[in-house]
Amino acid sequence: MAKAIEQPTEYIPTVTFYFNKDKKSAKEPENFDDLQIDGNAKVTVSGKVTSIRHDSNSKSFEITIDRVKLILPDSKPMGVSEGLSKIQEARKT
């Protein structure tokens, strides 16, 4: 008698970001402290792709992250003067 093979549950991709204080890793995004569990966020990641994988039933890639930007739904648009000030501050560091 054959045993029934249990079908795998649907895979939902997840990503974990770690931000260290050393200068070699990406800095934590400005509004990191505004994140909330079950809250929505748009994340933009910049970096260098280090590997790409194409399997018969899945695809994946790996990236070394240089910068992470968070956009939270409650955040308001930034004005031009505020944006220029933030750019100048970022250049100083």
Backbone bond lengths (Angstrom), bond angles and torsions (degrees), N, CA, C in turn:
res aa  C-N    CA-C-N  psi(-1)  N-CA   C-N-CA  omega(-1)  CA-C   N-CA-C  phi
1 M - - - 1.445 - - 1.532 108.40 -
2 A 1.298 118.03 128.96 1.463 122.76 -178.27 1.525 110.67 -83.15
3 K 1.331 114.37 143.88 1.461 119.73 176.93 1.523 109.38 -86.45
4 A 1.307 116.07 145.30 1.461 120.39 175.81 1.522 108.82 -72.74
5 I 1.312 116.20 134.62 1.465 121.04 178.27 1.518 107.88 -91.79
6 E 1.317 114.87 123.83 1.460 120.45 -178.58 1.531 109.71 -72.24
7 Q 1.307 116.64 130.93 1.454 121.31 178.60 1.526 109.54 -74.98
8 P 1.331 117.63 137.99 1.473 119.25 178.35 1.527 111.01 -66.56
9 T 1.321 115.07 148.60 1.458 118.94 176.53 1.517 108.57 -71.51
10 E 1.303 116.50 161.04 1.460 121.09 -178.65 1.534 110.08 -65.15
11 Y 1.318 115.43 133.45 1.461 121.47 179.26 1.523 109.69 -82.61
12 I 1.318 116.98 127.30 1.458 122.30 176.42 1.522 107.42 -114.37
13 P 1.336 118.10 112.72 1.461 119.50 -177.73 1.524 112.31 -63.67
14 T 1.314 115.68 141.35 1.458 122.12 175.46 1.522 109.33 -132.79
15 V 1.314 116.14 159.07 1.460 122.20 179.13 1.514 108.09 -134.70
16 T 1.324 116.95 139.89 1.457 122.36 175.82 1.522 108.23 -118.39
17 F 1.323 117.09 132.46 1.460 122.15 178.37 1.521 109.36 -111.23
18 Y 1.333 116.24 132.11 1.462 122.00 174.82 1.520 108.08 -116.54
19 F 1.327 116.61 133.52 1.459 121.60 178.17 1.519 108.68 -121.38
20 N 1.317 116.41 115.39 1.459 121.99 177.86 1.513 109.18 -98.29
21 K 1.306 115.67 162.18 1.462 121.02 -178.82 1.535 112.21 -79.72
22 D 1.340 118.37 -13.76 1.462 119.30 -178.09 1.529 110.95 -70.22
23 K 1.307 116.59 159.98 1.467 121.31 -175.06 1.521 112.78 -77.46
24 K 1.332 118.65 -10.96 1.462 121.57 -177.70 1.523 112.38 -79.89
25 S 1.317 118.01 -23.58 1.458 120.40 -177.50 1.532 110.75 -98.73
26 A 1.320 115.41 163.97 1.466 120.70 178.54 1.525 109.62 -63.89
27 K 1.326 115.84 144.56 1.466 120.80 177.03 1.519 109.11 -74.02
28 E 1.329 114.91 151.23 1.464 117.92 175.76 1.528 108.20 -68.95
29 P 1.337 117.30 143.56 1.465 120.84 -179.95 1.524 111.35 -62.20
30 E 1.319 116.03 153.24 1.474 122.31 -177.61 1.524 113.07 -52.76
31 N 1.310 117.41 -46.02 1.460 120.49 -174.08 1.531 112.56 -98.88
32 F 1.330 116.75 29.02 1.458 121.82 178.98 1.534 111.43 -56.53
33 D 1.327 117.20 -40.17 1.471 121.32 -178.44 1.526 112.91 -69.04
34 D 1.330 118.21 -12.92 1.462 121.62 178.81 1.529 112.74 -87.98
35 L 1.352 117.68 -5.54 1.462 120.75 178.78 1.521 110.48 -65.49
36 Q 1.339 115.65 145.90 1.458 121.31 177.37 1.520 109.09 -135.37
37 I 1.322 116.22 145.60 1.463 121.22 175.60 1.527 108.32 -59.46
38 D 1.302 117.42 136.85 1.465 125.99 -177.97 1.524 112.91 67.64
39 G 1.326 118.02 7.00 1.459 120.98 174.93 1.521 110.16 -84.83
40 N 1.301 117.47 154.07 1.457 122.15 177.40 1.513 110.44 -87.52
41 A 1.322 116.34 147.69 1.455 121.44 177.17 1.520 108.55 -153.92
42 K 1.305 115.91 146.36 1.451 122.15 172.33 1.528 106.07 -104.66
43 V 1.326 116.79 129.59 1.455 121.53 -176.37 1.513 109.21 -119.48
44 T 1.328 116.08 127.53 1.451 121.86 174.91 1.523 107.51 -111.28
45 V 1.320 116.40 124.77 1.460 122.12 -178.18 1.522 108.54 -115.42
46 S 1.327 116.16 132.51 1.458 121.60 175.07 1.522 108.15 -118.31
47 G 1.314 116.81 140.38 1.451 120.28 179.00 1.516 111.28 173.04
48 K 1.325 115.28 -162.74 1.455 121.88 -177.39 1.523 109.44 -112.98
49 V 1.340 117.28 127.28 1.455 122.28 177.78 1.528 107.75 -71.15
50 T 1.339 116.15 127.04 1.463 120.42 -177.08 1.525 113.60 -108.77
51 S 1.335 118.09 -19.30 1.464 119.95 174.98 1.527 110.02 -160.21
52 I 1.336 114.49 151.73 1.467 122.34 177.08 1.524 106.71 -133.61
53 R 1.321 116.50 137.70 1.456 120.51 -179.00 1.522 109.99 -130.52
54 H 1.327 115.77 131.79 1.469 122.66 176.50 1.527 107.59 -122.06
55 D 1.315 117.10 104.26 1.466 121.39 174.99 1.520 108.51 -100.58
56 S 1.316 115.92 174.14 1.465 119.32 -178.44 1.527 112.12 -65.43
57 N 1.338 117.69 -29.85 1.467 119.09 -177.66 1.525 113.94 -122.69
58 S 1.326 117.66 6.13 1.466 119.15 179.30 1.520 111.07 -157.81
59 K 1.314 114.56 162.24 1.460 122.01 176.64 1.524 107.21 -134.75
60 S 1.338 117.00 148.75 1.460 120.15 178.44 1.523 109.45 -154.30
61 F 1.329 115.24 163.90 1.455 120.57 173.34 1.513 108.90 -147.44
62 E 1.315 115.13 159.96 1.460 121.85 178.37 1.521 107.44 -123.38
63 I 1.326 116.34 142.22 1.456 121.52 -178.28 1.524 109.37 -136.13
64 T 1.325 115.81 138.38 1.458 120.59 171.39 1.519 106.31 -90.36
65 I 1.313 116.68 118.67 1.455 122.25 -170.25 1.524 111.75 -84.39
66 D 1.332 115.36 129.46 1.464 121.66 173.66 1.523 111.22 -99.73
67 R 1.348 115.84 -34.46 1.460 120.00 -173.62 1.522 109.81 -152.11
68 V 1.334 116.02 142.51 1.462 122.19 175.89 1.521 108.01 -128.06
69 K 1.335 115.81 132.43 1.466 120.78 177.90 1.527 107.54 -121.25
70 L 1.324 116.34 131.23 1.466 122.69 177.88 1.518 110.07 -106.99
71 I 1.318 115.99 135.09 1.458 121.03 173.25 1.525 106.06 -123.97
72 L 1.317 115.61 113.11 1.457 121.55 -178.47 1.523 109.85 -100.02
73 P 1.323 118.13 144.46 1.462 120.15 -176.33 1.517 114.44 -59.12
74 D 1.317 118.12 -29.22 1.459 120.85 -178.68 1.528 112.97 -84.14
75 S 1.340 116.93 -8.78 1.460 118.02 -177.72 1.523 110.08 -75.73
76 K 1.299 115.68 139.92 1.461 120.69 -177.36 1.529 109.87 -91.46
77 P 1.332 118.18 155.57 1.456 120.56 178.10 1.524 111.04 -62.62
78 M 1.311 115.67 147.37 1.460 121.61 -178.05 1.528 109.29 -90.62
79 G 1.318 116.83 138.22 1.453 121.46 175.71 1.525 111.16 -75.50
80 V 1.329 116.84 163.72 1.465 122.14 -177.40 1.524 110.93 -61.15
81 S 1.326 118.17 -47.24 1.468 120.22 -178.21 1.525 111.20 -65.05
82 E 1.339 116.85 -38.74 1.459 120.09 177.55 1.528 110.50 -65.51
83 G 1.321 116.17 -39.82 1.467 120.96 178.17 1.512 111.83 -63.20
84 L 1.336 117.15 -44.51 1.464 120.56 178.53 1.524 111.36 -63.96
85 S 1.318 116.99 -39.03 1.470 120.93 177.52 1.519 111.13 -62.07
86 K 1.337 116.74 -43.45 1.463 120.56 -179.75 1.525 110.99 -66.29
87 I 1.325 117.92 -37.34 1.461 121.35 177.52 1.522 110.03 -64.19
88 Q 1.322 117.01 -44.00 1.462 120.62 179.83 1.530 110.22 -64.28
89 E 1.328 118.05 -40.59 1.460 121.53 178.83 1.534 110.42 -64.07
90 A 1.349 116.55 -41.94 1.463 120.63 -179.51 1.522 111.52 -64.40
91 R 1.315 117.52 -34.97 1.473 121.25 179.78 1.523 111.92 -69.43
92 K 1.328 116.79 -28.27 1.458 121.17 179.87 1.524 112.18 -70.87
93 T 1.347 116.91 -30.67 1.463 120.39 -176.03 1.505 112.16 -87.63
